[in-house]
Amino acid sequence: MRPPTPEKRVRAEQRKIVAERANDCCEYCLSQSAFATESFSVEHIIPRVPGGQTELRNLALACQGCNGHKHARIRGYDPVIKKEVPLYHSRTQEWHEHFRWNNDFTLIIGLTPTGRVTLETLKLNRQGLINLRQVLYATGKHPPFLT
């Protein structure tokens, strides 16, 4: 008898739990799905290819921009400490420990090697995001207040 094969697809109930857990915000750039032009994806934080599983502890809600830039990456080079470090992992790390907003909440600033590498790899300050953040901030809808 063959062992059960791991699930490859994210089930609907997993998708719902991940979106609710993230307050319908991208877990990297904190964009709100309500104001996105494209649907958000449930992505594997550790990709399936090197062994990541389709389990809630390895799934994150991501906007298309962050998901596309991250692709299968799990590490990046931080030029400040001159070392390769892991990207931000939203299940095992806290966003505010690795990132903060600038004073007008339009730019994300990386505070740690992981924060800096994730910021650059996923391009968390893409011009379109900055523009959207400015408009949403002016209307009182940014930054999202996550619990």
C-alpha positions in Angstrom: 0.0 0.0 0.0 1.3 3.4 -1.0 1.6 6.2 1.6 -0.9 9.0 1.1 0.4 11.7 -1.2 0.6 15.2 0.2 -2.0 17.7 -0.9 -0.9 20.0 -3.7 -3.8 22.3 -4.1 -5.1 24.6 -1.4 -8.6 23.6 -0.4 -11.4 26.1 -0.2 -11.7 25.9 3.6 -7.9 26.5 3.8 -8.2 29.5 1.5 -11.0 30.9 3.7 -9.0 30.4 7.0 -5.8 32.0 5.5 -7.8 35.1 4.2 -9.5 35.6 7.6 -6.3 35.1 9.5 -4.7 37.8 7.4 -7.6 40.2 7.7 -7.8 40.0 3.9 -4.4 41.8 3.6 -1.3 40.7 1.8 0.9 39.3 4.6 4.0 40.9 3.0 3.1 44.4 1.8 -0.2 44.7 3.9 -2.2 45.7 0.8 -5.9 45.3 1.4 -7.7 42.9 -1.0 -10.7 45.2 -1.0 -8.7 47.8 -2.9 -6.7 45.4 -5.2 -7.2 45.2 -8.9 -6.4 41.5 -8.9 -7.4 38.6 -6.7 -5.0 37.6 -3.9 -3.4 34.2 -3.9 -2.8 31.7 -1.1 0.9 31.0 -1.5 3.2 28.4 0.0 5.7 30.3 2.2 8.2 27.4 1.8 7.5 26.3 -1.8 6.4 22.7 -2.4 9.5 21.9 -4.5 12.0 22.0 -1.6 9.5 20.3 0.7 6.9 22.9 1.7 3.5 21.4 2.5 0.0 22.5 1.8 -0.8 23.1 5.4 -2.1 26.2 7.2 1.3 26.7 8.9 2.9 27.1 5.5 0.3 29.2 3.7 0.1 33.0 3.5 -2.2 35.4 1.7 -0.3 37.4 -0.9 -1.1 40.0 -3.5 -0.2 39.2 -7.1 2.8 41.5 -7.0 4.4 40.0 -3.9 3.6 36.5 -4.9 5.1 37.0 -8.3 8.3 38.6 -7.0 8.7 35.9 -4.3 8.0 33.0 -6.6 10.0 30.1 -5.2 12.5 32.2 -3.2 13.0 31.6 0.4 16.3 33.5 1.0 18.1 36.6 -0.2 21.4 38.4 0.3 21.5 41.3 2.7 24.3 43.7 1.7 24.4 45.3 5.1 25.6 42.2 7.0 26.9 40.6 3.8 25.1 37.3 4.4 22.2 35.3 2.9 19.2 35.3 5.2 15.7 33.9 5.0 12.8 35.9 3.8 10.0 36.9 6.2 7.8 34.0 7.3 4.4 35.2 8.4 3.6 32.0 10.4 6.8 32.1 12.6 7.6 35.8 12.6 5.8 39.1 13.5 5.6 41.8 10.7 6.3 44.7 13.1 9.5 43.1 14.3 11.0 43.1 10.7 9.2 46.1 9.2 7.7 49.5 10.0 6.0 52.3 8.1 7.6 55.6 7.4 5.9 58.7 8.9 3.3 59.1 6.2 2.6 55.3 5.9 3.6 55.2 2.2 6.8 53.3 2.5 7.7 50.1 4.3 11.1 50.1 6.0 13.1 46.9 6.7 14.4 46.8 10.2 16.3 43.5 10.2 18.3 41.6 7.7 15.1 39.5 7.0 13.1 42.6 6.7 15.5 44.3 4.3 15.9 41.2 2.1 12.1 40.7 1.9 11.6 44.4 1.2 14.0 44.2 -1.8 13.1 40.7 -3.1 9.3 41.3 -3.1 9.6 44.9 -4.0 7.3 46.0 -1.2 7.5 49.6 -2.2 6.4 49.3 -5.8 5.3 52.6 -7.2 1.7 51.5 -7.7 1.6 50.5 -4.0 3.0 53.8 -2.9 0.4 55.6 -5.0 -2.5 53.5 -3.6 -1.2 54.0 0.0 -1.2 57.8 -0.5 -4.8 57.8 -1.7 -6.0 55.3 1.0 -4.2 57.2 3.7 -5.8 60.5 2.6 -9.2 58.8 2.9 -8.5 57.2 6.3 -8.3 53.7 4.9 -4.6 53.0 5.3 -2.7 51.6 7.0 -4.8 48.5 7.8 -5.2 48.0 11.5 -4.4 44.4 12.0 -5.3 42.5 15.2 
